[in-house]
Amino acid sequence: MNGTTPIHRAPETPAARQTLALAGVFQAASLVDELARTGQVDQRAWETLIHATLDTNPSSFEAIYGGHPNNLRRGLEVLESVLGRRQANPVVMRYGFSLLMLMNKLRGNDDMMDELGRRLTRIQGQAEHFGETHENVIASLGEAYQDTISTFKTRIVVQGDPSLLQSRMMPERVRACLLAGIRFALLWHQQGGRRWKLVFQRGSLKKTLDTLN
């Protein structure tokens, strides 16, 4: 991550950790949509997602997203849409909630969880050699998603510019983003996040978002 950025620690509360993890899910959803429509991506948001996916044994919760909530700014803004504070992009909403559903399926499949763990261990070695966002690393992350999560009957169908979606490295980049969304969804669940809370604890989520803005 950017070594010149001062570390800003978010409030050490379960609610803050849940909100930041959920922001990661929707940041991934937003970047999938951006890639599919424009072929471009916000670099800071992208690097945050890839770093979080590769860092499977972080030194702290904050280390997962680089220690500064602005690294998850895109996702936090999407959460504002979930709460009705700004206009929602229905495609991004669909991707985000689909990632949460796929995460639950993954949690119930120990063999797939183990396989993903083995894949990520190998990919970490690649990242140490080439760098976290090198295309070899992204290709491996995309392949890991395709060979595991994509085998579920329920899949995320990405909408966008067909020519862009078929361009070089684009499928891999999209799948790497989706894998990052799964990573943050698992993190959200580990921190006590549940889908029913998004319905019944919206007030609490709004208050937590305010502390992170």
N, C-alpha and C positions, 0 to 999 in steps of 0.2 A: 504494500500500500504506500501511500505518499508519506515518506518519512519526515517531511517538513510540517505536516499537519499536527497541531497540538492535540493531545489526547483529551477528549471531553467525555467524561464518564456519565452515562445515563443513570438515572436513579436506580439504585440496587433494590428493586422491588419485583416480586413475581409478575405484577401487572405490566411493568415496564419491559421486562424480558419477553413476556408473551407478545406484547405489542410490537416490539422490534423484530421478533422472529416472524410474526405474521406479516409485517412490512416486507420482510425478505421474500415471502411467498408471492406477494402481489407485485413486488419489484420484478421478480422473474417473469410473472405474467405480463407485465407492462413491456418488458424488453422483448419478449417473444412477439408481441404485437408490433412493436416498433421495427424489429428486424424483418418481419414478414411483409410489412407495408412499405418500408423505406430502404431496407438493406443497411441502415446505419444504426448506431446504438450509442447511448451515453456512456462514455468510457469509464467514468468513475463508478457508475452503477454496475457496469459489466464486470470490472475488475473485482468489485466487492463480492459479486455472486460467485465468480470462479474461485476466489480465495476461500470463501466460506465452504465451498464444496470440497476443496482439497484439504482444508484444515480439519481433519477428523478427530484430532486430539488437541484442542485449543488450550492455551494456558489459562484462559478465563472466558466467560461469556462474551465480554467486549471484544476479545481478540478475534472472534469469529467474523465480525463485520468491520474490523479495523479500528474499533474504539470510538468512532465518532458517528453520532446518529445521522449526520448529513450524508454518510455513505449509503444510507438507506432512505434518503430523501424522496426518491421516486416512489418507493413503496409506501412511505408514510402519507404521501399525497393521495395515492390510490385509496388508502384506508379512509381518508376524508370522504371519498366518493362512496365507500361502503356505508358510511354513517349518514350520507345524504347532505354533507356540507358543501359538496361541489358536484358538478355534473359527472355522472358515472359513464365509463366506456363499457358497454355491455359485453364486448368481446373480452376485454381484460378481466372483467368480473367472472365470466365463464371460465377462463383459463385458471384464475386463482382458486375458485371453489372446486374445480376439477382436480387441481393439484392436491388439495386437502383430502379429497375423496380417494385419490390414488395412493396417497400416503397411508391411509387406513388399510387399504388392500395390501400394501407392502409390509406393514407392521404384522399382518397375519400370515406372512410367508417367510418363515425363518431361512429356508434355503436361498431365497432370492436376496434376503438381507445379507447373508453370509457371502454370496457371490459378489454383491455390490461392494462389500468391505474388501474382498480380495482384489477386485478391479481397482478400487481407489488407492490401495496400497501400492500397486504397480504404477498407477498414473502419478502418484506423488514422486516417485523416482524420476519419471519423465520431466515433471515440473521442476525438480531440482536441477536437472541438466539443461533444459531448454528455457525455462521461465514459465510462470503460471498460465499466461495467455497465449503461448506459442500454439501455432495451429496443430502441431502434433498432439499436444495435450488436449486441445479442444476436440480434436477428432476422436481421441480415446474416450473422453467424457461422453461425447455424443454416441459412440458405439456402446458404451456401458448402459446408457439409457435405452437404446434401441434393443439391446439383448435382454433387458430385464423388464423395466416398467412398461415398455411398448408391447410386451407379450400379453398383458392383461386384456381381457375382452373390452373393457372400458378404456377408450383411448382419447387423447386430446387431439382433435382435428384442428390444425392451424389454418386460419384464413389469412389471405394476403395476395400479393402480386405473384402469380404463378411463375413468371420468369425469374423473379428474385428468389423464390423458394427453391428453384431448381439450379440456381447458380452455385459456383464453386464454394465449398465450405459452409454454405448457408444451412443445409439440413443439420450439419454437425453443430453449428453455433446455436441453432434453435433448440436442439436436443440437449445441449450443454446447459442452456438456460432452464429448460424444464427440469433437468436433474438438480440444478441449484434450488429450484422451487420446492422439490421434494425434500432436499436437505433442510431447508428452512421450515417446511411443514413438520418434519420429524422433530426439529428443535422446538417448535411451537408446542407440539404435543408433550414433549419431555418437560417443558416448563409449565404444564398444566392447562394448556389451551385446548378448548373443545368447541365444536361447531355450535352447540346450543348456547354457549356463552356469547356468541356473536349476535344472537337474537335477544337473549334475556339480560345481558350485561352491557348493553350499548352505552349506557350512561358512564359506566366505569371506563370503557374504552375511550370515550370522548375525553374524559378527564386526563387519562394517561397520555393521549395524543397531545393535549395542551402542554403537558410538562416536557414533551420532546420537541416541540416547535420553538 
